[in-house]
Amino acid sequence: MSQSVVRLPVRAQDRQQLRLEKVGVIGGFLLGLVVAAGGTSLVLSDLGAPEWLAFAAFALTVAASTRAGLWLATALSRKSGRP
């Protein structure tokens, strides 16, 4: 997903897979922010957990949902036509 000055020929299927994976990562990240801020952090704060634990849970929730978004997008792109 890095940007480059040099343009290499890329198949349309590869380009479509990359776009879908980017959308999956971004969607997973945003969903993770909502879940972490709205659920995980508030619950831990209400329970009186230390601030470092709430932050760690927030970060882990966002990381896990970002990874899940990438996994889901990759699975969908393979199912839609890539072997």
mmCIF file as gemmi writes it, N, C-alpha and C atoms, coordinates in Angstrom:
data_model
loop_
_atom_site.group_PDB
_atom_site.id
_atom_site.type_symbol
_atom_site.label_atom_id
_atom_site.label_alt_id
_atom_site.label_comp_id
_atom_site.label_asym_id
_atom_site.label_entity_id
_atom_site.label_seq_id
_atom_site.pdbx_PDB_ins_code
_atom_site.Cartn_x
_atom_site.Cartn_y
_atom_site.Cartn_z
_atom_site.occupancy
_atom_site.B_iso_or_equiv
_atom_site.pdbx_formal_charge
_atom_site.auth_seq_id
_atom_site.auth_asym_id
_atom_site.pdbx_PDB_model_num
ATOM 1 N N . MET Axp A 1 ? 0.815 -1.188 0 1 0 ? 1 A 1
ATOM 2 C CA . MET Axp A 1 ? 0 0 0 1 0 ? 1 A 1
ATOM 3 C C . MET Axp A 1 ? 0.863 1.258 0 1 0 ? 1 A 1
ATOM 4 N N . SER Axp A 2 ? 2.13 1.106 -0.212 1 0 ? 2 A 1
ATOM 5 C CA . SER Axp A 2 ? 2.982 2.285 -0.215 1 0 ? 2 A 1
ATOM 6 C C . SER Axp A 2 ? 2.861 3.012 -1.555 1 0 ? 2 A 1
ATOM 7 N N . GLN Axp A 3 ? 3.163 4.256 -1.529 1 0 ? 3 A 1
ATOM 8 C CA . GLN Axp A 3 ? 3.123 5.072 -2.736 1 0 ? 3 A 1
ATOM 9 C C . GLN Axp A 3 ? 4.509 5.044 -3.372 1 0 ? 3 A 1
ATOM 10 N N . SER Axp A 4 ? 4.54 5.184 -4.687 1 0 ? 4 A 1
ATOM 11 C CA . SER Axp A 4 ? 5.812 5.11 -5.382 1 0 ? 4 A 1
ATOM 12 C C . SER Axp A 4 ? 5.836 6.125 -6.512 1 0 ? 4 A 1
ATOM 13 N N . VAL Axp A 5 ? 7.029 6.577 -6.832 1 0 ? 5 A 1
ATOM 14 C CA . VAL Axp A 5 ? 7.202 7.49 -7.956 1 0 ? 5 A 1
ATOM 15 C C . VAL Axp A 5 ? 7.178 6.705 -9.256 1 0 ? 5 A 1
ATOM 16 N N . VAL Axp A 6 ? 7.664 5.494 -9.222 1 0 ? 6 A 1
ATOM 17 C CA . VAL Axp A 6 ? 7.731 4.65 -10.405 1 0 ? 6 A 1
ATOM 18 C C . VAL Axp A 6 ? 6.399 3.923 -10.57 1 0 ? 6 A 1
ATOM 19 N N . ARG Axp A 7 ? 5.839 3.99 -11.764 1 0 ? 7 A 1
ATOM 20 C CA . ARG Axp A 7 ? 4.587 3.303 -12.061 1 0 ? 7 A 1
ATOM 21 C C . ARG Axp A 7 ? 4.89 1.981 -12.743 1 0 ? 7 A 1
ATOM 22 N N . LEU Axp A 8 ? 4.527 0.896 -12.104 1 0 ? 8 A 1
ATOM 23 C CA . LEU Axp A 8 ? 4.705 -0.417 -12.686 1 0 ? 8 A 1
ATOM 24 C C . LEU Axp A 8 ? 3.358 -0.906 -13.2 1 0 ? 8 A 1
ATOM 25 N N . PRO Axp A 9 ? 3.366 -1.676 -14.268 1 0 ? 9 A 1
ATOM 26 C CA . PRO Axp A 9 ? 2.094 -2.197 -14.771 1 0 ? 9 A 1
ATOM 27 C C . PRO Axp A 9 ? 1.471 -3.156 -13.755 1 0 ? 9 A 1
ATOM 28 N N . VAL Axp A 10 ? 0.206 -2.915 -13.455 1 0 ? 10 A 1
ATOM 29 C CA . VAL Axp A 10 ? -0.505 -3.727 -12.463 1 0 ? 10 A 1
ATOM 30 C C . VAL Axp A 10 ? -1.791 -4.224 -13.095 1 0 ? 10 A 1
ATOM 31 N N . ARG Axp A 11 ? -2.08 -5.504 -12.861 1 0 ? 11 A 1
ATOM 32 C CA . ARG Axp A 11 ? -3.313 -6.058 -13.394 1 0 ? 11 A 1
ATOM 33 C C . ARG Axp A 11 ? -4.501 -5.425 -12.693 1 0 ? 11 A 1
ATOM 34 N N . ALA Axp A 12 ? -5.612 -5.366 -13.41 1 0 ? 12 A 1
ATOM 35 C CA . ALA Axp A 12 ? -6.824 -4.77 -12.847 1 0 ? 12 A 1
ATOM 36 C C . ALA Axp A 12 ? -7.3 -5.536 -11.619 1 0 ? 12 A 1
ATOM 37 N N . GLN Axp A 13 ? -7.148 -6.853 -11.619 1 0 ? 13 A 1
ATOM 38 C CA . GLN Axp A 13 ? -7.569 -7.651 -10.465 1 0 ? 13 A 1
ATOM 39 C C . GLN Axp A 13 ? -6.723 -7.324 -9.231 1 0 ? 13 A 1
ATOM 40 N N . ASP Axp A 14 ? -5.431 -7.132 -9.438 1 0 ? 14 A 1
ATOM 41 C CA . ASP Axp A 14 ? -4.558 -6.782 -8.318 1 0 ? 14 A 1
ATOM 42 C C . ASP Axp A 14 ? -4.907 -5.408 -7.768 1 0 ? 14 A 1
ATOM 43 N N . ARG Axp A 15 ? -5.196 -4.472 -8.654 1 0 ? 15 A 1
ATOM 44 C CA . ARG Axp A 15 ? -5.57 -3.126 -8.239 1 0 ? 15 A 1
ATOM 45 C C . ARG Axp A 15 ? -6.879 -3.154 -7.457 1 0 ? 15 A 1
ATOM 46 N N . GLN Axp A 16 ? -7.832 -3.949 -7.921 1 0 ? 16 A 1
ATOM 47 C CA . GLN Axp A 16 ? -9.118 -4.061 -7.239 1 0 ? 16 A 1
ATOM 48 C C . GLN Axp A 16 ? -8.937 -4.699 -5.858 1 0 ? 16 A 1
ATOM 49 N N . GLN Axp A 17 ? -8.085 -5.71 -5.755 1 0 ? 17 A 1
ATOM 50 C CA . GLN Axp A 17 ? -7.829 -6.345 -4.468 1 0 ? 17 A 1
ATOM 51 C C . GLN Axp A 17 ? -7.198 -5.352 -3.494 1 0 ? 17 A 1
ATOM 52 N N . LEU Axp A 18 ? -6.254 -4.562 -3.978 1 0 ? 18 A 1
ATOM 53 C CA . LEU Axp A 18 ? -5.605 -3.57 -3.134 1 0 ? 18 A 1
ATOM 54 C C . LEU Axp A 18 ? -6.607 -2.535 -2.64 1 0 ? 18 A 1
ATOM 55 N N . ARG Axp A 19 ? -7.487 -2.08 -3.509 1 0 ? 19 A 1
ATOM 56 C CA . ARG Axp A 19 ? -8.519 -1.116 -3.099 1 0 ? 19 A 1
ATOM 57 C C . ARG Axp A 19 ? -9.433 -1.706 -2.033 1 0 ? 19 A 1
ATOM 58 N N . LEU Axp A 20 ? -9.835 -2.942 -2.238 1 0 ? 20 A 1
ATOM 59 C CA . LEU Axp A 20 ? -10.72 -3.591 -1.279 1 0 ? 20 A 1
ATOM 60 C C . LEU Axp A 20 ? -10.021 -3.77 0.072 1 0 ? 20 A 1
ATOM 61 N N . GLU Axp A 21 ? -8.748 -4.106 0.054 1 0 ? 21 A 1
ATOM 62 C CA . GLU Axp A 21 ? -8.004 -4.26 1.3 1 0 ? 21 A 1
ATOM 63 C C . GLU Axp A 21 ? -7.854 -2.919 2.022 1 0 ? 21 A 1
ATOM 64 N N . LYS Axp A 22 ? -7.641 -1.854 1.272 1 0 ? 22 A 1
ATOM 65 C CA . LYS Axp A 22 ? -7.551 -0.524 1.883 1 0 ? 22 A 1
ATOM 66 C C . LYS Axp A 22 ? -8.868 -0.151 2.556 1 0 ? 22 A 1
ATOM 67 N N . VAL Axp A 23 ? -9.974 -0.415 1.865 1 0 ? 23 A 1
ATOM 68 C CA . VAL Axp A 23 ? -11.29 -0.119 2.44 1 0 ? 23 A 1
ATOM 69 C C . VAL Axp A 23 ? -11.512 -0.955 3.699 1 0 ? 23 A 1
ATOM 70 N N . GLY Axp A 24 ? -11.106 -2.21 3.666 1 0 ? 24 A 1
ATOM 71 C CA . GLY Axp A 24 ? -11.245 -3.077 4.831 1 0 ? 24 A 1
ATOM 72 C C . GLY Axp A 24 ? -10.448 -2.588 6.026 1 0 ? 24 A 1
ATOM 73 N N . VAL Axp A 25 ? -9.23 -2.153 5.785 1 0 ? 25 A 1
ATOM 74 C CA . VAL Axp A 25 ? -8.381 -1.651 6.866 1 0 ? 25 A 1
ATOM 75 C C . VAL Axp A 25 ? -8.965 -0.363 7.444 1 0 ? 25 A 1
ATOM 76 N N . ILE Axp A 26 ? -9.362 0.557 6.579 1 0 ? 26 A 1
ATOM 77 C CA . ILE Axp A 26 ? -9.92 1.817 7.053 1 0 ? 26 A 1
ATOM 78 C C . ILE Axp A 26 ? -11.229 1.583 7.799 1 0 ? 26 A 1
ATOM 79 N N . GLY Axp A 27 ? -12.088 0.733 7.237 1 0 ? 27 A 1
ATOM 80 C CA . GLY Axp A 27 ? -13.357 0.434 7.895 1 0 ? 27 A 1
ATOM 81 C C . GLY Axp A 27 ? -13.159 -0.249 9.235 1 0 ? 27 A 1
ATOM 82 N N . GLY Axp A 28 ? -12.244 -1.198 9.3 1 0 ? 28 A 1
ATOM 83 C CA . GLY Axp A 28 ? -11.951 -1.87 10.556 1 0 ? 28 A 1
ATOM 84 C C . GLY Axp A 28 ? -11.392 -0.926 11.594 1 0 ? 28 A 1
ATOM 85 N N . PHE Axp A 29 ? -10.54 -0.014 11.165 1 0 ? 29 A 1
ATOM 86 C CA . PHE Axp A 29 ? -9.967 0.967 12.077 1 0 ? 29 A 1
ATOM 87 C C . PHE Axp A 29 ? -11.048 1.88 12.649 1 0 ? 29 A 1
ATOM 88 N N . LEU Axp A 30 ? -11.9 2.4 11.769 1 0 ? 30 A 1
ATOM 89 C CA . LEU Axp A 30 ? -12.958 3.3 12.236 1 0 ? 30 A 1
ATOM 90 C C . LEU Axp A 30 ? -13.949 2.579 13.138 1 0 ? 30 A 1
ATOM 91 N N . LEU Axp A 31 ? -14.304 1.364 12.785 1 0 ? 31 A 1
ATOM 92 C CA . LEU Axp A 31 ? -15.193 0.582 13.638 1 0 ? 31 A 1
ATOM 93 C C . LEU Axp A 31 ? -14.539 0.314 14.992 1 0 ? 31 A 1
ATOM 94 N N . GLY Axp A 32 ? -13.254 0.027 14.979 1 0 ? 32 A 1
ATOM 95 C CA . GLY Axp A 32 ? -12.531 -0.194 16.223 1 0 ? 32 A 1
ATOM 96 C C . GLY Axp A 32 ? -12.496 1.038 17.103 1 0 ? 32 A 1
ATOM 97 N N . LEU Axp A 33 ? -12.356 2.218 16.492 1 0 ? 33 A 1
ATOM 98 C CA . LEU Axp A 33 ? -12.385 3.446 17.285 1 0 ? 33 A 1
ATOM 99 C C . LEU Axp A 33 ? -13.735 3.62 17.976 1 0 ? 33 A 1
ATOM 100 N N . VAL Axp A 34 ? -14.801 3.37 17.243 1 0 ? 34 A 1
ATOM 101 C CA . VAL Axp A 34 ? -16.145 3.522 17.811 1 0 ? 34 A 1
ATOM 102 C C . VAL Axp A 34 ? -16.364 2.522 18.941 1 0 ? 34 A 1
ATOM 103 N N . VAL Axp A 35 ? -16.023 1.273 18.699 1 0 ? 35 A 1
ATOM 104 C CA . VAL Axp A 35 ? -16.227 0.233 19.712 1 0 ? 35 A 1
ATOM 105 C C . VAL Axp A 35 ? -15.348 0.492 20.929 1 0 ? 35 A 1
ATOM 106 N N . ALA Axp A 36 ? -14.1 0.856 20.694 1 0 ? 36 A 1
ATOM 107 C CA . ALA Axp A 36 ? -13.175 1.072 21.805 1 0 ? 36 A 1
ATOM 108 C C . ALA Axp A 36 ? -13.579 2.283 22.637 1 0 ? 36 A 1
ATOM 109 N N . ALA Axp A 37 ? -13.939 3.376 21.966 1 0 ? 37 A 1
ATOM 110 C CA . ALA Axp A 37 ? -14.31 4.583 22.702 1 0 ? 37 A 1
ATOM 111 C C . ALA Axp A 37 ? -15.677 4.434 23.357 1 0 ? 37 A 1
ATOM 112 N N . GLY Axp A 38 ? -16.604 3.819 22.649 1 0 ? 38 A 1
ATOM 113 C CA . GLY Axp A 38 ? -17.958 3.713 23.172 1 0 ? 38 A 1
ATOM 114 C C . GLY Axp A 38 ? -18.176 2.573 24.121 1 0 ? 38 A 1
ATOM 115 N N . GLY Axp A 39 ? -17.418 1.529 24.006 1 0 ? 39 A 1
ATOM 116 C CA . GLY Axp A 39 ? -17.66 0.363 24.836 1 0 ? 39 A 1
ATOM 117 C C . GLY Axp A 39 ? -16.541 0.053 25.786 1 0 ? 39 A 1
ATOM 118 N N . THR Axp A 40 ? -15.421 -0.307 25.244 1 0 ? 40 A 1
ATOM 119 C CA . THR Axp A 40 ? -14.309 -0.812 26.05 1 0 ? 40 A 1
ATOM 120 C C . THR Axp A 40 ? -13.832 0.205 27.086 1 0 ? 40 A 1
ATOM 121 N N . SER Axp A 41 ? -13.517 1.406 26.642 1 0 ? 41 A 1
ATOM 122 C CA . SER Axp A 41 ? -12.971 2.404 27.559 1 0 ? 41 A 1
ATOM 123 C C . SER Axp A 41 ? -13.991 2.829 28.603 1 0 ? 41 A 1
ATOM 124 N N . LEU Axp A 42 ? -15.235 3.027 28.191 1 0 ? 42 A 1
ATOM 125 C CA . LEU Axp A 42 ? -16.262 3.452 29.143 1 0 ? 42 A 1
ATOM 126 C C . LEU Axp A 42 ? -16.526 2.382 30.195 1 0 ? 42 A 1
ATOM 127 N N . VAL Axp A 43 ? -16.592 1.138 29.775 1 0 ? 43 A 1
ATOM 128 C CA . VAL Axp A 43 ? -16.836 0.054 30.722 1 0 ? 43 A 1
ATOM 129 C C . VAL Axp A 43 ? -15.697 -0.044 31.729 1 0 ? 43 A 1
ATOM 130 N N . LEU Axp A 44 ? -14.477 0.006 31.242 1 0 ? 44 A 1
ATOM 131 C CA . LEU Axp A 44 ? -13.335 -0.09 32.155 1 0 ? 44 A 1
ATOM 132 C C . LEU Axp A 44 ? -13.258 1.119 33.08 1 0 ? 44 A 1
ATOM 133 N N . SER Axp A 45 ? -13.603 2.288 32.594 1 0 ? 45 A 1
ATOM 134 C CA . SER Axp A 45 ? -13.605 3.479 33.446 1 0 ? 45 A 1
ATOM 135 C C . SER Axp A 45 ? -14.685 3.377 34.517 1 0 ? 45 A 1
ATOM 136 N N . ASP Axp A 46 ? -15.844 2.882 34.133 1 0 ? 46 A 1
ATOM 137 C CA . ASP Axp A 46 ? -16.929 2.716 35.105 1 0 ? 46 A 1
ATOM 138 C C . ASP Axp A 46 ? -16.576 1.69 36.175 1 0 ? 46 A 1
ATOM 139 N N . LEU Axp A 47 ? -15.787 0.701 35.81 1 0 ? 47 A 1
ATOM 140 C CA . LEU Axp A 47 ? -15.384 -0.32 36.771 1 0 ? 47 A 1
ATOM 141 C C . LEU Axp A 47 ? -14.235 0.151 37.668 1 0 ? 47 A 1
ATOM 142 N N . GLY Axp A 48 ? -13.691 1.306 37.356 1 0 ? 48 A 1
ATOM 143 C CA . GLY Axp A 48 ? -12.601 1.84 38.163 1 0 ? 48 A 1
ATOM 144 C C . GLY Axp A 48 ? -11.244 1.274 37.822 1 0 ? 48 A 1
ATOM 145 N N . ALA Axp A 49 ? -11.092 0.78 36.61 1 0 ? 49 A 1
ATOM 146 C CA . ALA Axp A 49 ? -9.802 0.225 36.179 1 0 ? 49 A 1
ATOM 147 C C . ALA Axp A 49 ? -8.778 1.347 36.024 1 0 ? 49 A 1
ATOM 148 N N . PRO Axp A 50 ? -7.509 1.027 36.183 1 0 ? 50 A 1
ATOM 149 C CA . PRO Axp A 50 ? -6.472 2.05 35.998 1 0 ? 50 A 1
ATOM 150 C C . PRO Axp A 50 ? -6.504 2.602 34.569 1 0 ? 50 A 1
ATOM 151 N N . GLU Axp A 51 ? -6.028 3.818 34.45 1 0 ? 51 A 1
ATOM 152 C CA . GLU Axp A 51 ? -6.046 4.488 33.145 1 0 ? 51 A 1
ATOM 153 C C . GLU Axp A 51 ? -5.198 3.751 32.117 1 0 ? 51 A 1
ATOM 154 N N . TRP Axp A 52 ? -4.065 3.189 32.537 1 0 ? 52 A 1
ATOM 155 C CA . TRP Axp A 52 ? -3.204 2.469 31.6 1 0 ? 52 A 1
ATOM 156 C C . TRP Axp A 52 ? -3.895 1.233 31.049 1 0 ? 52 A 1
ATOM 157 N N . LEU Axp A 53 ? -4.726 0.588 31.869 1 0 ? 53 A 1
ATOM 158 C CA . LEU Axp A 53 ? -5.443 -0.59 31.406 1 0 ? 53 A 1
ATOM 159 C C . LEU Axp A 53 ? -6.521 -0.206 30.387 1 0 ? 53 A 1
ATOM 160 N N . ALA Axp A 54 ? -7.197 0.909 30.641 1 0 ? 54 A 1
ATOM 161 C CA . ALA Axp A 54 ? -8.202 1.389 29.689 1 0 ? 54 A 1
ATOM 162 C C . ALA Axp A 54 ? -7.548 1.746 28.354 1 0 ? 54 A 1
ATOM 163 N N . PHE Axp A 55 ? -6.381 2.373 28.417 1 0 ? 55 A 1
ATOM 164 C CA . PHE Axp A 55 ? -5.671 2.724 27.183 1 0 ? 55 A 1
ATOM 165 C C . PHE Axp A 55 ? -5.214 1.472 26.439 1 0 ? 55 A 1
ATOM 166 N N . ALA Axp A 56 ? -4.689 0.502 27.176 1 0 ? 56 A 1
ATOM 167 C CA . ALA Axp A 56 ? -4.242 -0.74 26.539 1 0 ? 56 A 1
ATOM 168 C C . ALA Axp A 56 ? -5.411 -1.474 25.89 1 0 ? 56 A 1
ATOM 169 N N . ALA Axp A 57 ? -6.54 -1.515 26.561 1 0 ? 57 A 1
ATOM 170 C CA . ALA Axp A 57 ? -7.728 -2.155 25.99 1 0 ? 57 A 1
ATOM 171 C C . ALA Axp A 57 ? -8.208 -1.395 24.761 1 0 ? 57 A 1
ATOM 172 N N . PHE Axp A 58 ? -8.147 -0.077 24.805 1 0 ? 58 A 1
ATOM 173 C CA . PHE Axp A 58 ? -8.517 0.748 23.655 1 0 ? 58 A 1
ATOM 174 C C . PHE Axp A 58 ? -7.631 0.418 22.466 1 0 ? 58 A 1
ATOM 175 N N . ALA Axp A 59 ? -6.319 0.407 22.686 1 0 ? 59 A 1
ATOM 176 C CA . ALA Axp A 59 ? -5.371 0.147 21.601 1 0 ? 59 A 1
ATOM 177 C C . ALA Axp A 59 ? -5.528 -1.269 21.045 1 0 ? 59 A 1
ATOM 178 N N . LEU Axp A 60 ? -5.715 -2.241 21.91 1 0 ? 60 A 1
ATOM 179 C CA . LEU Axp A 60 ? -5.885 -3.62 21.449 1 0 ? 60 A 1
ATOM 180 C C . LEU Axp A 60 ? -7.188 -3.808 20.669 1 0 ? 60 A 1
ATOM 181 N N . THR Axp A 61 ? -8.237 -3.131 21.089 1 0 ? 61 A 1
ATOM 182 C CA . THR Axp A 61 ? -9.51 -3.217 20.37 1 0 ? 61 A 1
ATOM 183 C C . THR Axp A 61 ? -9.38 -2.635 18.971 1 0 ? 61 A 1
ATOM 184 N N . VAL Axp A 62 ? -8.739 -1.493 18.86 1 0 ? 62 A 1
ATOM 185 C CA . VAL Axp A 62 ? -8.547 -0.868 17.544 1 0 ? 62 A 1
ATOM 186 C C . VAL Axp A 62 ? -7.65 -1.742 16.665 1 0 ? 62 A 1
ATOM 187 N N . ALA Axp A 63 ? -6.581 -2.276 17.226 1 0 ? 63 A 1
ATOM 188 C CA . ALA Axp A 63 ? -5.676 -3.131 16.451 1 0 ? 63 A 1
ATOM 189 C C . ALA Axp A 63 ? -6.38 -4.395 15.974 1 0 ? 63 A 1
ATOM 190 N N . ALA Axp A 64 ? -7.154 -5.014 16.853 1 0 ? 64 A 1
ATOM 191 C CA . ALA Axp A 64 ? -7.848 -6.249 16.477 1 0 ? 64 A 1
ATOM 192 C C . ALA Axp A 64 ? -8.897 -6.001 15.41 1 0 ? 64 A 1
ATOM 193 N N . SER Axp A 65 ? -9.624 -4.907 15.517 1 0 ? 65 A 1
ATOM 194 C CA . SER Axp A 65 ? -10.652 -4.638 14.506 1 0 ? 65 A 1
ATOM 195 C C . SER Axp A 65 ? -10.029 -4.234 13.17 1 0 ? 65 A 1
ATOM 196 N N . THR Axp A 66 ? -8.897 -3.557 13.201 1 0 ? 66 A 1
ATOM 197 C CA . THR Axp A 66 ? -8.196 -3.225 11.954 1 0 ? 66 A 1
ATOM 198 C C . THR Axp A 66 ? -7.723 -4.497 11.266 1 0 ? 66 A 1
ATOM 199 N N . ARG Axp A 67 ? -7.168 -5.399 12.033 1 0 ? 67 A 1
ATOM 200 C CA . ARG Axp A 67 ? -6.712 -6.684 11.474 1 0 ? 67 A 1
ATOM 201 C C . ARG Axp A 67 ? -7.887 -7.492 10.942 1 0 ? 67 A 1
ATOM 202 N N . ALA Axp A 68 ? -8.997 -7.484 11.672 1 0 ? 68 A 1
ATOM 203 C CA . ALA Axp A 68 ? -10.189 -8.206 11.215 1 0 ? 68 A 1
ATOM 204 C C . ALA Axp A 68 ? -10.728 -7.606 9.916 1 0 ? 68 A 1
ATOM 205 N N . GLY Axp A 69 ? -10.66 -6.293 9.788 1 0 ? 69 A 1
ATOM 206 C CA . GLY Axp A 69 ? -11.091 -5.639 8.547 1 0 ? 69 A 1
ATOM 207 C C . GLY Axp A 69 ? -10.237 -6.044 7.368 1 0 ? 69 A 1
ATOM 208 N N . LEU Axp A 70 ? -8.928 -6.126 7.579 1 0 ? 70 A 1
ATOM 209 C CA . LEU Axp A 70 ? -8.026 -6.576 6.516 1 0 ? 70 A 1
ATOM 210 C C . LEU Axp A 70 ? -8.312 -8.025 6.157 1 0 ? 70 A 1
ATOM 211 N N . TRP Axp A 71 ? -8.489 -8.869 7.167 1 0 ? 71 A 1
ATOM 212 C CA . TRP Axp A 71 ? -8.762 -10.281 6.917 1 0 ? 71 A 1
ATOM 213 C C . TRP Axp A 71 ? -10.058 -10.453 6.131 1 0 ? 71 A 1
ATOM 214 N N . LEU Axp A 72 ? -11.101 -9.742 6.521 1 0 ? 72 A 1
ATOM 215 C CA . LEU Axp A 72 ? -12.386 -9.843 5.841 1 0 ? 72 A 1
ATOM 216 C C . LEU Axp A 72 ? -12.287 -9.357 4.391 1 0 ? 72 A 1
ATOM 217 N N . ALA Axp A 73 ? -11.616 -8.237 4.177 1 0 ? 73 A 1
ATOM 218 C CA . ALA Axp A 73 ? -11.461 -7.719 2.817 1 0 ? 73 A 1
ATOM 219 C C . ALA Axp A 73 ? -10.646 -8.666 1.94 1 0 ? 73 A 1
ATOM 220 N N . THR Axp A 74 ? -9.617 -9.258 2.489 1 0 ? 74 A 1
ATOM 221 C CA . THR Axp A 74 ? -8.807 -10.217 1.731 1 0 ? 74 A 1
ATOM 222 C C . THR Axp A 74 ? -9.625 -11.445 1.375 1 0 ? 74 A 1
ATOM 223 N N . ALA Axp A 75 ? -10.397 -11.932 2.331 1 0 ? 75 A 1
ATOM 224 C CA . ALA Axp A 75 ? -11.25 -13.097 2.059 1 0 ? 75 A 1
ATOM 225 C C . ALA Axp A 75 ? -12.289 -12.783 0.985 1 0 ? 75 A 1
ATOM 226 N N . LEU Axp A 76 ? -12.875 -11.605 1.045 1 0 ? 76 A 1
ATOM 227 C CA . LEU Axp A 76 ? -13.877 -11.224 0.047 1 0 ? 76 A 1
ATOM 228 C C . LEU Axp A 76 ? -13.254 -11.05 -1.332 1 0 ? 76 A 1
ATOM 229 N N . SER Axp A 77 ? -12.061 -10.485 -1.391 1 0 ? 77 A 1
ATOM 230 C CA . SER Axp A 77 ? -11.43 -10.296 -2.699 1 0 ? 77 A 1
ATOM 231 C C . SER Axp A 77 ? -11.038 -11.628 -3.318 1 0 ? 77 A 1
ATOM 232 N N . ARG Axp A 78 ? -10.613 -12.567 -2.518 1 0 ? 78 A 1
ATOM 233 C CA . ARG Axp A 78 ? -10.284 -13.899 -3.056 1 0 ? 78 A 1
ATOM 234 C C . ARG Axp A 78 ? -11.529 -14.64 -3.505 1 0 ? 78 A 1
ATOM 235 N N . LYS Axp A 79 ? -12.598 -14.471 -2.76 1 0 ? 79 A 1
ATOM 236 C CA . LYS Axp A 79 ? -13.844 -15.163 -3.109 1 0 ? 79 A 1
ATOM 237 C C . LYS Axp A 79 ? -14.456 -14.57 -4.384 1 0 ? 79 A 1
ATOM 238 N N . SER Axp A 80 ? -14.208 -13.296 -4.638 1 0 ? 80 A 1
ATOM 239 C CA . SER Axp A 80 ? -14.831 -12.641 -5.775 1 0 ? 80 A 1
ATOM 240 C C . SER Axp A 80 ? -14.1 -12.862 -7.097 1 0 ? 80 A 1
ATOM 241 N N . GLY Axp A 81 ? -13.093 -13.706 -7.104 1 0 ? 81 A 1
ATOM 242 C CA . GLY Axp A 81 ? -12.489 -13.985 -8.393 1 0 ? 81 A 1
ATOM 243 C C . GLY Axp A 81 ? -11.012 -14.279 -8.396 1 0 ? 81 A 1
ATOM 244 N N . ARG Axp A 82 ? -10.349 -13.971 -7.333 1 0 ? 82 A 1
ATOM 245 C CA . ARG Axp A 82 ? -8.915 -14.278 -7.292 1 0 ? 82 A 1
ATOM 246 C C . ARG Axp A 82 ? -8.709 -15.657 -6.71 1 0 ? 82 A 1
ATOM 247 N N . PRO Axp A 83 ? -7.837 -16.437 -7.328 1 0 ? 83 A 1
ATOM 248 C CA . PRO Axp A 83 ? -7.56 -17.792 -6.802 1 0 ? 83 A 1
ATOM 249 C C . PRO Axp A 83 ? -6.785 -17.77 -5.516 1 0 ? 83 A 1
